[in-house]
Amino acid sequence: MEEKEIGVPLKASRLISEFGDGNSFRNIRSTFHPANIPEELAGKSSNVAHAASVILEKYHASSDADNVIITVVDGMPKLL
């Protein structure tokens, strides 16, 4: 998620409450991509790259590293 988005911590919290803790997924983590990083364009690719770097930093030396699956899901508005 983009850090600059208004209300993003609440949005992340709601998604984690709804789908995390064994409801749909064993564990869900949120990451917030900072704005205004020099020489970086804002968008999905940079958001995913940021999230991957956060996850790699957390799990790189962990014994759980072989059990981590990363999934990216886009939210799509309902079409009439």
HTML snippet that shows the backbone in 3Dmol.js (N, CA, C, O; Angstrom):
<script src="https://3Dmol.org/build/3Dmol-min.js"></script>
<div id="view" style="width:600px;height:400px;position:relative"></div>
<script>
const pdb = `
ATOM      1  N   MET A   1       0.842  -1.175   0.000  1.00  0.00           N
ATOM      2  CA  MET A   1       0.000   0.000   0.000  1.00  0.00           C
ATOM      3  C   MET A   1       0.886   1.237   0.000  1.00  0.00           C
ATOM      4  O   MET A   1       2.029   1.204   0.455  1.00  0.00           O
ATOM      5  N   GLU A   2       0.343   2.310  -0.512  1.00  0.00           N
ATOM      6  CA  GLU A   2       1.120   3.547  -0.553  1.00  0.00           C
ATOM      7  C   GLU A   2       0.910   4.341   0.728  1.00  0.00           C
ATOM      8  O   GLU A   2      -0.221   4.583   1.150  1.00  0.00           O
ATOM      9  N   GLU A   3       2.010   4.737   1.332  1.00  0.00           N
ATOM     10  CA  GLU A   3       1.982   5.487   2.581  1.00  0.00           C
ATOM     11  C   GLU A   3       1.196   6.792   2.447  1.00  0.00           C
ATOM     12  O   GLU A   3       0.576   7.252   3.407  1.00  0.00           O
ATOM     13  N   LYS A   4       1.226   7.391   1.239  1.00  0.00           N
ATOM     14  CA  LYS A   4       0.570   8.684   1.033  1.00  0.00           C
ATOM     15  C   LYS A   4      -0.959   8.580   0.956  1.00  0.00           C
ATOM     16  O   LYS A   4      -1.647   9.597   1.043  1.00  0.00           O
ATOM     17  N   GLU A   5      -1.492   7.376   0.796  1.00  0.00           N
ATOM     18  CA  GLU A   5      -2.938   7.194   0.705  1.00  0.00           C
ATOM     19  C   GLU A   5      -3.593   7.516   2.039  1.00  0.00           C
ATOM     20  O   GLU A   5      -3.167   7.016   3.080  1.00  0.00           O
ATOM     21  N   ILE A   6      -4.604   8.329   2.013  1.00  0.00           N
ATOM     22  CA  ILE A   6      -5.313   8.718   3.229  1.00  0.00           C
ATOM     23  C   ILE A   6      -6.029   7.504   3.816  1.00  0.00           C
ATOM     24  O   ILE A   6      -6.733   6.786   3.107  1.00  0.00           O
ATOM     25  N   GLY A   7      -5.843   7.281   5.116  1.00  0.00           N
ATOM     26  CA  GLY A   7      -6.526   6.205   5.813  1.00  0.00           C
ATOM     27  C   GLY A   7      -5.939   4.821   5.593  1.00  0.00           C
ATOM     28  O   GLY A   7      -6.570   3.821   5.936  1.00  0.00           O
ATOM     29  N   VAL A   8      -4.737   4.750   5.024  1.00  0.00           N
ATOM     30  CA  VAL A   8      -4.175   3.444   4.685  1.00  0.00           C
ATOM     31  C   VAL A   8      -3.903   2.547   5.902  1.00  0.00           C
ATOM     32  O   VAL A   8      -4.096   1.337   5.781  1.00  0.00           O
ATOM     33  N   PRO A   9      -3.474   3.050   7.055  1.00  0.00           N
ATOM     34  CA  PRO A   9      -3.292   2.141   8.194  1.00  0.00           C
ATOM     35  C   PRO A   9      -4.597   1.466   8.629  1.00  0.00           C
ATOM     36  O   PRO A   9      -4.600   0.283   8.971  1.00  0.00           O
ATOM     37  N   LEU A  10      -5.702   2.216   8.617  1.00  0.00           N
ATOM     38  CA  LEU A  10      -7.010   1.655   8.968  1.00  0.00           C
ATOM     39  C   LEU A  10      -7.446   0.622   7.935  1.00  0.00           C
ATOM     40  O   LEU A  10      -7.970  -0.434   8.292  1.00  0.00           O
ATOM     41  N   LYS A  11      -7.232   0.920   6.665  1.00  0.00           N
ATOM     42  CA  LYS A  11      -7.571  -0.010   5.593  1.00  0.00           C
ATOM     43  C   LYS A  11      -6.804  -1.324   5.765  1.00  0.00           C
ATOM     44  O   LYS A  11      -7.384  -2.403   5.646  1.00  0.00           O
ATOM     45  N   ALA A  12      -5.513  -1.231   6.040  1.00  0.00           N
ATOM     46  CA  ALA A  12      -4.690  -2.420   6.244  1.00  0.00           C
ATOM     47  C   ALA A  12      -5.172  -3.212   7.449  1.00  0.00           C
ATOM     48  O   ALA A  12      -5.257  -4.439   7.404  1.00  0.00           O
ATOM     49  N   SER A  13      -5.480  -2.514   8.507  1.00  0.00           N
ATOM     50  CA  SER A  13      -5.953  -3.164   9.728  1.00  0.00           C
ATOM     51  C   SER A  13      -7.252  -3.922   9.487  1.00  0.00           C
ATOM     52  O   SER A  13      -7.422  -5.035   9.985  1.00  0.00           O
ATOM     53  N   ARG A  14      -8.169  -3.330   8.728  1.00  0.00           N
ATOM     54  CA  ARG A  14      -9.443  -3.993   8.423  1.00  0.00           C
ATOM     55  C   ARG A  14      -9.214  -5.251   7.588  1.00  0.00           C
ATOM     56  O   ARG A  14      -9.828  -6.287   7.845  1.00  0.00           O
ATOM     57  N   LEU A  15      -8.337  -5.167   6.593  1.00  0.00           N
ATOM     58  CA  LEU A  15      -8.055  -6.334   5.752  1.00  0.00           C
ATOM     59  C   LEU A  15      -7.405  -7.458   6.547  1.00  0.00           C
ATOM     60  O   LEU A  15      -7.745  -8.629   6.377  1.00  0.00           O
ATOM     61  N   ILE A  16      -6.471  -7.095   7.414  1.00  0.00           N
ATOM     62  CA  ILE A  16      -5.805  -8.098   8.240  1.00  0.00           C
ATOM     63  C   ILE A  16      -6.801  -8.747   9.198  1.00  0.00           C
ATOM     64  O   ILE A  16      -6.759  -9.960   9.405  1.00  0.00           O
ATOM     65  N   SER A  17      -7.690  -7.955   9.781  1.00  0.00           N
ATOM     66  CA  SER A  17      -8.708  -8.512  10.685  1.00  0.00           C
ATOM     67  C   SER A  17      -9.643  -9.465   9.960  1.00  0.00           C
ATOM     68  O   SER A  17     -10.031 -10.500  10.502  1.00  0.00           O
ATOM     69  N   GLU A  18     -10.000  -9.115   8.740  1.00  0.00           N
ATOM     70  CA  GLU A  18     -10.949  -9.930   7.983  1.00  0.00           C
ATOM     71  C   GLU A  18     -10.320 -11.213   7.442  1.00  0.00           C
ATOM     72  O   GLU A  18     -10.952 -12.269   7.467  1.00  0.00           O
ATOM     73  N   PHE A  19      -9.080 -11.131   6.954  1.00  0.00           N
ATOM     74  CA  PHE A  19      -8.494 -12.270   6.249  1.00  0.00           C
ATOM     75  C   PHE A  19      -7.342 -12.953   6.969  1.00  0.00           C
ATOM     76  O   PHE A  19      -6.957 -14.058   6.584  1.00  0.00           O
ATOM     77  N   GLY A  20      -6.784 -12.338   7.994  1.00  0.00           N
ATOM     78  CA  GLY A  20      -5.628 -12.899   8.684  1.00  0.00           C
ATOM     79  C   GLY A  20      -5.996 -13.817   9.824  1.00  0.00           C
ATOM     80  O   GLY A  20      -7.158 -14.185   9.999  1.00  0.00           O
ATOM     81  N   ASP A  21      -4.992 -14.183  10.598  1.00  0.00           N
ATOM     82  CA  ASP A  21      -5.166 -15.023  11.795  1.00  0.00           C
ATOM     83  C   ASP A  21      -5.947 -16.301  11.527  1.00  0.00           C
ATOM     84  O   ASP A  21      -6.776 -16.712  12.338  1.00  0.00           O
ATOM     85  N   GLY A  22      -5.682 -16.919  10.400  1.00  0.00           N
ATOM     86  CA  GLY A  22      -6.314 -18.193  10.101  1.00  0.00           C
ATOM     87  C   GLY A  22      -7.674 -18.102   9.444  1.00  0.00           C
ATOM     88  O   GLY A  22      -8.225 -19.127   9.043  1.00  0.00           O
ATOM     89  N   ASN A  23      -8.245 -16.893   9.316  1.00  0.00           N
ATOM     90  CA  ASN A  23      -9.539 -16.773   8.641  1.00  0.00           C
ATOM     91  C   ASN A  23      -9.425 -17.215   7.183  1.00  0.00           C
ATOM     92  O   ASN A  23     -10.213 -18.041   6.723  1.00  0.00           O
ATOM     93  N   SER A  24      -8.469 -16.680   6.470  1.00  0.00           N
ATOM     94  CA  SER A  24      -8.200 -17.086   5.100  1.00  0.00           C
ATOM     95  C   SER A  24      -6.722 -17.391   4.901  1.00  0.00           C
ATOM     96  O   SER A  24      -6.355 -18.240   4.088  1.00  0.00           O
ATOM     97  N   PHE A  25      -5.882 -16.691   5.651  1.00  0.00           N
ATOM     98  CA  PHE A  25      -4.437 -16.845   5.551  1.00  0.00           C
ATOM     99  C   PHE A  25      -3.858 -17.011   6.947  1.00  0.00           C
ATOM    100  O   PHE A  25      -4.407 -16.499   7.923  1.00  0.00           O
ATOM    101  N   ARG A  26      -2.761 -17.720   7.034  1.00  0.00           N
ATOM    102  CA  ARG A  26      -2.108 -17.917   8.338  1.00  0.00           C
ATOM    103  C   ARG A  26      -1.564 -16.596   8.878  1.00  0.00           C
ATOM    104  O   ARG A  26      -1.663 -16.318  10.073  1.00  0.00           O
ATOM    105  N   ASN A  27      -0.995 -15.796   7.999  1.00  0.00           N
ATOM    106  CA  ASN A  27      -0.391 -14.539   8.435  1.00  0.00           C
ATOM    107  C   ASN A  27      -0.454 -13.533   7.295  1.00  0.00           C
ATOM    108  O   ASN A  27      -0.150 -13.864   6.149  1.00  0.00           O
ATOM    109  N   ILE A  28      -0.837 -12.341   7.603  1.00  0.00           N
ATOM    110  CA  ILE A  28      -0.829 -11.246   6.630  1.00  0.00           C
ATOM    111  C   ILE A  28      -0.044 -10.105   7.247  1.00  0.00           C
ATOM    112  O   ILE A  28      -0.241  -9.757   8.411  1.00  0.00           O
ATOM    113  N   ARG A  29       0.844  -9.528   6.457  1.00  0.00           N
ATOM    114  CA  ARG A  29       1.613  -8.358   6.894  1.00  0.00           C
ATOM    115  C   ARG A  29       1.315  -7.215   5.940  1.00  0.00           C
ATOM    116  O   ARG A  29       1.144  -7.423   4.739  1.00  0.00           O
ATOM    117  N   SER A  30       1.254  -6.024   6.475  1.00  0.00           N
ATOM    118  CA  SER A  30       1.080  -4.852   5.616  1.00  0.00           C
ATOM    119  C   SER A  30       2.403  -4.104   5.531  1.00  0.00           C
ATOM    120  O   SER A  30       3.184  -4.076   6.483  1.00  0.00           O
ATOM    121  N   THR A  31       2.632  -3.511   4.393  1.00  0.00           N
ATOM    122  CA  THR A  31       3.788  -2.632   4.206  1.00  0.00           C
ATOM    123  C   THR A  31       3.272  -1.343   3.598  1.00  0.00           C
ATOM    124  O   THR A  31       2.270  -1.333   2.882  1.00  0.00           O
ATOM    125  N   PHE A  32       3.965  -0.263   3.890  1.00  0.00           N
ATOM    126  CA  PHE A  32       3.543   1.047   3.402  1.00  0.00           C
ATOM    127  C   PHE A  32       4.705   1.677   2.641  1.00  0.00           C
ATOM    128  O   PHE A  32       5.709   2.082   3.228  1.00  0.00           O
ATOM    129  N   HIS A  33       4.546   1.748   1.335  1.00  0.00           N
ATOM    130  CA  HIS A  33       5.588   2.275   0.463  1.00  0.00           C
ATOM    131  C   HIS A  33       5.680   3.790   0.612  1.00  0.00           C
ATOM    132  O   HIS A  33       4.706   4.500   0.361  1.00  0.00           O
ATOM    133  N   PRO A  34       6.853   4.289   1.023  1.00  0.00           N
ATOM    134  CA  PRO A  34       7.001   5.736   1.203  1.00  0.00           C
ATOM    135  C   PRO A  34       6.941   6.491  -0.125  1.00  0.00           C
ATOM    136  O   PRO A  34       7.319   5.966  -1.172  1.00  0.00           O
ATOM    137  N   ALA A  35       6.468   7.704  -0.059  1.00  0.00           N
ATOM    138  CA  ALA A  35       6.388   8.557  -1.247  1.00  0.00           C
ATOM    139  C   ALA A  35       7.703   9.303  -1.445  1.00  0.00           C
ATOM    140  O   ALA A  35       8.536   9.381  -0.542  1.00  0.00           O
ATOM    141  N   ASN A  36       7.865   9.836  -2.624  1.00  0.00           N
ATOM    142  CA  ASN A  36       8.972  10.741  -2.961  1.00  0.00           C
ATOM    143  C   ASN A  36      10.359  10.113  -2.805  1.00  0.00           C
ATOM    144  O   ASN A  36      11.288  10.780  -2.349  1.00  0.00           O
ATOM    145  N   ILE A  37      10.509   8.856  -3.174  1.00  0.00           N
ATOM    146  CA  ILE A  37      11.837   8.247  -3.194  1.00  0.00           C
ATOM    147  C   ILE A  37      12.513   8.710  -4.480  1.00  0.00           C
ATOM    148  O   ILE A  37      11.954   8.550  -5.565  1.00  0.00           O
ATOM    149  N   PRO A  38      13.710   9.283  -4.369  1.00  0.00           N
ATOM    150  CA  PRO A  38      14.391   9.806  -5.566  1.00  0.00           C
ATOM    151  C   PRO A  38      14.547   8.738  -6.654  1.00  0.00           C
ATOM    152  O   PRO A  38      14.879   7.586  -6.375  1.00  0.00           O
ATOM    153  N   GLU A  39      14.301   9.149  -7.890  1.00  0.00           N
ATOM    154  CA  GLU A  39      14.460   8.320  -9.087  1.00  0.00           C
ATOM    155  C   GLU A  39      13.544   7.092  -9.103  1.00  0.00           C
ATOM    156  O   GLU A  39      13.857   6.093  -9.750  1.00  0.00           O
ATOM    157  N   GLU A  40      12.430   7.165  -8.403  1.00  0.00           N
ATOM    158  CA  GLU A  40      11.483   6.057  -8.395  1.00  0.00           C
ATOM    159  C   GLU A  40      10.109   6.569  -8.793  1.00  0.00           C
ATOM    160  O   GLU A  40       9.638   7.579  -8.272  1.00  0.00           O
ATOM    161  N   LEU A  41       9.471   5.868  -9.718  1.00  0.00           N
ATOM    162  CA  LEU A  41       8.122   6.229 -10.127  1.00  0.00           C
ATOM    163  C   LEU A  41       7.114   5.535  -9.223  1.00  0.00           C
ATOM    164  O   LEU A  41       7.266   4.357  -8.897  1.00  0.00           O
ATOM    165  N   ALA A  42       6.093   6.264  -8.826  1.00  0.00           N
ATOM    166  CA  ALA A  42       5.040   5.684  -7.993  1.00  0.00           C
ATOM    167  C   ALA A  42       4.205   4.733  -8.837  1.00  0.00           C
ATOM    168  O   ALA A  42       3.933   5.016 -10.004  1.00  0.00           O
ATOM    169  N   GLY A  43       3.800   3.625  -8.267  1.00  0.00           N
ATOM    170  CA  GLY A  43       2.948   2.681  -8.987  1.00  0.00           C
ATOM    171  C   GLY A  43       3.041   1.296  -8.396  1.00  0.00           C
ATOM    172  O   GLY A  43       3.746   1.068  -7.413  1.00  0.00           O
ATOM    173  N   LYS A  44       2.319   0.371  -9.008  1.00  0.00           N
ATOM    174  CA  LYS A  44       2.250  -0.989  -8.489  1.00  0.00           C
ATOM    175  C   LYS A  44       3.621  -1.643  -8.407  1.00  0.00           C
ATOM    176  O   LYS A  44       3.948  -2.271  -7.400  1.00  0.00           O
ATOM    177  N   SER A  45       4.419  -1.502  -9.445  1.00  0.00           N
ATOM    178  CA  SER A  45       5.730  -2.156  -9.468  1.00  0.00           C
ATOM    179  C   SER A  45       6.618  -1.692  -8.321  1.00  0.00           C
ATOM    180  O   SER A  45       7.259  -2.512  -7.664  1.00  0.00           O
ATOM    181  N   SER A  46       6.662  -0.402  -8.079  1.00  0.00           N
ATOM    182  CA  SER A  46       7.498   0.100  -6.985  1.00  0.00           C
ATOM    183  C   SER A  46       6.918  -0.286  -5.622  1.00  0.00           C
ATOM    184  O   SER A  46       7.672  -0.516  -4.676  1.00  0.00           O
ATOM    185  N   ASN A  47       5.593  -0.361  -5.511  1.00  0.00           N
ATOM    186  CA  ASN A  47       4.967  -0.807  -4.251  1.00  0.00           C
ATOM    187  C   ASN A  47       5.330  -2.266  -3.958  1.00  0.00           C
ATOM    188  O   ASN A  47       5.664  -2.611  -2.825  1.00  0.00           O
ATOM    189  N   VAL A  48       5.264  -3.117  -4.982  1.00  0.00           N
ATOM    190  CA  VAL A  48       5.577  -4.532  -4.811  1.00  0.00           C
ATOM    191  C   VAL A  48       7.060  -4.718  -4.495  1.00  0.00           C
ATOM    192  O   VAL A  48       7.416  -5.535  -3.645  1.00  0.00           O
ATOM    193  N   ALA A  49       7.920  -3.968  -5.172  1.00  0.00           N
ATOM    194  CA  ALA A  49       9.367  -4.057  -4.904  1.00  0.00           C
ATOM    195  C   ALA A  49       9.672  -3.658  -3.461  1.00  0.00           C
ATOM    196  O   ALA A  49      10.497  -4.288  -2.800  1.00  0.00           O
ATOM    197  N   HIS A  50       9.008  -2.614  -2.977  1.00  0.00           N
ATOM    198  CA  HIS A  50       9.204  -2.189  -1.585  1.00  0.00           C
ATOM    199  C   HIS A  50       8.741  -3.279  -0.621  1.00  0.00           C
ATOM    200  O   HIS A  50       9.447  -3.610   0.332  1.00  0.00           O
ATOM    201  N   ALA A  51       7.571  -3.830  -0.865  1.00  0.00           N
ATOM    202  CA  ALA A  51       7.045  -4.888   0.002  1.00  0.00           C
ATOM    203  C   ALA A  51       7.991  -6.085   0.014  1.00  0.00           C
ATOM    204  O   ALA A  51       8.245  -6.661   1.071  1.00  0.00           O
ATOM    205  N   ALA A  52       8.510  -6.461  -1.144  1.00  0.00           N
ATOM    206  CA  ALA A  52       9.446  -7.589  -1.220  1.00  0.00           C
ATOM    207  C   ALA A  52      10.703  -7.317  -0.418  1.00  0.00           C
ATOM    208  O   ALA A  52      11.214  -8.220   0.244  1.00  0.00           O
ATOM    209  N   SER A  53      11.213  -6.095  -0.461  1.00  0.00           N
ATOM    210  CA  SER A  53      12.428  -5.772   0.297  1.00  0.00           C
ATOM    211  C   SER A  53      12.170  -5.842   1.801  1.00  0.00           C
ATOM    212  O   SER A  53      13.041  -6.269   2.559  1.00  0.00           O
ATOM    213  N   VAL A  54      10.988  -5.429   2.233  1.00  0.00           N
ATOM    214  CA  VAL A  54      10.639  -5.510   3.656  1.00  0.00           C
ATOM    215  C   VAL A  54      10.545  -6.973   4.090  1.00  0.00           C
ATOM    216  O   VAL A  54      11.037  -7.343   5.156  1.00  0.00           O
ATOM    217  N   ILE A  55       9.914  -7.794   3.263  1.00  0.00           N
ATOM    218  CA  ILE A  55       9.754  -9.217   3.584  1.00  0.00           C
ATOM    219  C   ILE A  55      11.107  -9.920   3.592  1.00  0.00           C
ATOM    220  O   ILE A  55      11.387 -10.711   4.492  1.00  0.00           O
ATOM    221  N   LEU A  56      11.945  -9.638   2.601  1.00  0.00           N
ATOM    222  CA  LEU A  56      13.275 -10.250   2.562  1.00  0.00           C
ATOM    223  C   LEU A  56      14.093  -9.883   3.791  1.00  0.00           C
ATOM    224  O   LEU A  56      14.793 -10.726   4.352  1.00  0.00           O
ATOM    225  N   GLU A  57      14.004  -8.638   4.203  1.00  0.00           N
ATOM    226  CA  GLU A  57      14.740  -8.188   5.384  1.00  0.00           C
ATOM    227  C   GLU A  57      14.275  -8.953   6.628  1.00  0.00           C
ATOM    228  O   GLU A  57      15.089  -9.326   7.474  1.00  0.00           O
ATOM    229  N   LYS A  58      12.969  -9.182   6.732  1.00  0.00           N
ATOM    230  CA  LYS A  58      12.426  -9.862   7.910  1.00  0.00           C
ATOM    231  C   LYS A  58      12.766 -11.354   7.925  1.00  0.00           C
ATOM    232  O   LYS A  58      13.110 -11.898   8.974  1.00  0.00           O
ATOM    233  N   TYR A  59      12.671 -12.020   6.769  1.00  0.00           N
ATOM    234  CA  TYR A  59      12.774 -13.472   6.740  1.00  0.00           C
ATOM    235  C   TYR A  59      14.100 -14.021   6.213  1.00  0.00           C
ATOM    236  O   TYR A  59      14.306 -15.234   6.245  1.00  0.00           O
ATOM    237  N   HIS A  60      14.990 -13.179   5.737  1.00  0.00           N
ATOM    238  CA  HIS A  60      16.225 -13.641   5.091  1.00  0.00           C
ATOM    239  C   HIS A  60      16.988 -14.659   5.935  1.00  0.00           C
ATOM    240  O   HIS A  60      17.369 -15.712   5.424  1.00  0.00           O
ATOM    241  N   ALA A  61      17.212 -14.377   7.176  1.00  0.00           N
ATOM    242  CA  ALA A  61      18.002 -15.260   8.039  1.00  0.00           C
ATOM    243  C   ALA A  61      17.128 -16.141   8.929  1.00  0.00           C
ATOM    244  O   ALA A  61      17.634 -16.812   9.828  1.00  0.00           O
ATOM    245  N   SER A  62      15.834 -16.141   8.685  1.00  0.00           N
ATOM    246  CA  SER A  62      14.900 -16.884   9.536  1.00  0.00           C
ATOM    247  C   SER A  62      14.829 -18.352   9.123  1.00  0.00           C
ATOM    248  O   SER A  62      14.997 -18.690   7.952  1.00  0.00           O
ATOM    249  N   SER A  63      14.583 -19.196  10.083  1.00  0.00           N
ATOM    250  CA  SER A  63      14.375 -20.614   9.784  1.00  0.00           C
ATOM    251  C   SER A  63      13.058 -20.821   9.047  1.00  0.00           C
ATOM    252  O   SER A  63      12.843 -21.883   8.462  1.00  0.00           O
ATOM    253  N   ASP A  64      12.164 -19.819   9.064  1.00  0.00           N
ATOM    254  CA  ASP A  64      10.886 -19.902   8.350  1.00  0.00           C
ATOM    255  C   ASP A  64      10.986 -19.456   6.895  1.00  0.00           C
ATOM    256  O   ASP A  64       9.981 -19.478   6.184  1.00  0.00           O
ATOM    257  N   ALA A  65      12.157 -19.055   6.437  1.00  0.00           N
ATOM    258  CA  ALA A  65      12.310 -18.481   5.095  1.00  0.00           C
ATOM    259  C   ALA A  65      11.811 -19.415   3.996  1.00  0.00           C
ATOM    260  O   ALA A  65      11.267 -18.947   2.996  1.00  0.00           O
ATOM    261  N   ASP A  66      11.982 -20.708   4.161  1.00  0.00           N
ATOM    262  CA  ASP A  66      11.532 -21.656   3.142  1.00  0.00           C
ATOM    263  C   ASP A  66      10.019 -21.834   3.122  1.00  0.00           C
ATOM    264  O   ASP A  66       9.485 -22.471   2.213  1.00  0.00           O
ATOM    265  N   ASN A  67       9.329 -21.286   4.103  1.00  0.00           N
ATOM    266  CA  ASN A  67       7.878 -21.440   4.194  1.00  0.00           C
ATOM    267  C   ASN A  67       7.118 -20.155   3.887  1.00  0.00           C
ATOM    268  O   ASN A  67       5.922 -20.065   4.165  1.00  0.00           O
ATOM    269  N   VAL A  68       7.794 -19.164   3.321  1.00  0.00           N
ATOM    270  CA  VAL A  68       7.159 -17.881   3.018  1.00  0.00           C
ATOM    271  C   VAL A  68       6.677 -17.875   1.575  1.00  0.00           C
ATOM    272  O   VAL A  68       7.437 -18.180   0.655  1.00  0.00           O
ATOM    273  N   ILE A  69       5.420 -17.530   1.385  1.00  0.00           N
ATOM    274  CA  ILE A  69       4.850 -17.366   0.058  1.00  0.00           C
ATOM    275  C   ILE A  69       4.372 -15.925  -0.042  1.00  0.00           C
ATOM    276  O   ILE A  69       3.660 -15.437   0.836  1.00  0.00           O
ATOM    277  N   ILE A  70       4.760 -15.259  -1.098  1.00  0.00           N
ATOM    278  CA  ILE A  70       4.360 -13.866  -1.303  1.00  0.00           C
ATOM    279  C   ILE A  70       3.292 -13.834  -2.386  1.00  0.00           C
ATOM    280  O   ILE A  70       3.474 -14.385  -3.471  1.00  0.00           O
ATOM    281  N   THR A  71       2.182 -13.185  -2.079  1.00  0.00           N
ATOM    282  CA  THR A  71       1.088 -13.052  -3.034  1.00  0.00           C
ATOM    283  C   THR A  71       0.717 -11.585  -3.152  1.00  0.00           C
ATOM    284  O   THR A  71       0.637 -10.873  -2.152  1.00  0.00           O
ATOM    285  N   VAL A  72       0.491 -11.140  -4.372  1.00  0.00           N
ATOM    286  CA  VAL A  72       0.045  -9.774  -4.619  1.00  0.00           C
ATOM    287  C   VAL A  72      -1.357  -9.849  -5.199  1.00  0.00           C
ATOM    288  O   VAL A  72      -1.588 -10.526  -6.202  1.00  0.00           O
ATOM    289  N   VAL A  73      -2.298  -9.150  -4.562  1.00  0.00           N
ATOM    290  CA  VAL A  73      -3.665  -9.150  -5.005  1.00  0.00           C
ATOM    291  C   VAL A  73      -4.098  -7.707  -5.257  1.00  0.00           C
ATOM    292  O   VAL A  73      -3.938  -6.838  -4.400  1.00  0.00           O
ATOM    293  N   ASP A  74      -4.636  -7.475  -6.421  1.00  0.00           N
ATOM    294  CA  ASP A  74      -5.165  -6.148  -6.742  1.00  0.00           C
ATOM    295  C   ASP A  74      -6.624  -6.077  -6.363  1.00  0.00           C
ATOM    296  O   ASP A  74      -7.372  -7.037  -6.545  1.00  0.00           O
ATOM    297  N   GLY A  75      -7.028  -4.936  -5.836  1.00  0.00           N
ATOM    298  CA  GLY A  75      -8.435  -4.702  -5.572  1.00  0.00           C
ATOM    299  C   GLY A  75      -9.066  -4.142  -6.830  1.00  0.00           C
ATOM    300  O   GLY A  75      -8.554  -3.190  -7.419  1.00  0.00           O
ATOM    301  N   MET A  76     -10.162  -4.722  -7.236  1.00  0.00           N
ATOM    302  CA  MET A  76     -10.852  -4.253  -8.436  1.00  0.00           C
ATOM    303  C   MET A  76     -12.225  -3.709  -8.046  1.00  0.00           C
ATOM    304  O   MET A  76     -12.973  -4.372  -7.328  1.00  0.00           O
ATOM    305  N   PRO A  77     -12.554  -2.521  -8.511  1.00  0.00           N
ATOM    306  CA  PRO A  77     -13.892  -2.007  -8.207  1.00  0.00           C
ATOM    307  C   PRO A  77     -14.954  -2.842  -8.920  1.00  0.00           C
ATOM    308  O   PRO A  77     -14.711  -3.412  -9.984  1.00  0.00           O
ATOM    309  N   LYS A  78     -16.117  -2.898  -8.316  1.00  0.00           N
ATOM    310  CA  LYS A  78     -17.217  -3.630  -8.962  1.00  0.00           C
ATOM    311  C   LYS A  78     -17.676  -2.863 -10.190  1.00  0.00           C
ATOM    312  O   LYS A  78     -17.861  -1.647 -10.146  1.00  0.00           O
ATOM    313  N   LEU A  79     -17.856  -3.576 -11.269  1.00  0.00           N
ATOM    314  CA  LEU A  79     -18.331  -2.964 -12.497  1.00  0.00           C
ATOM    315  C   LEU A  79     -19.844  -3.163 -12.594  1.00  0.00           C
ATOM    316  O   LEU A  79     -20.357  -4.235 -12.274  1.00  0.00           O
ATOM    317  N   LEU A  80     -20.544  -2.137 -13.033  1.00  0.00           N
ATOM    318  CA  LEU A  80     -22.009  -2.247 -13.158  1.00  0.00           C
ATOM    319  C   LEU A  80     -22.386  -3.059 -14.355  1.00  0.00           C
ATOM    320  O   LEU A  80     -23.572  -3.257 -14.619  1.00  0.00           O
TER     321      LEU A  80
END
`;
const viewer = $3Dmol.createViewer("view");
viewer.addModel(pdb, "pdb");
viewer.setStyle({}, {cartoon: {color: "spectrum"}});
viewer.zoomTo();
viewer.render();
</script>
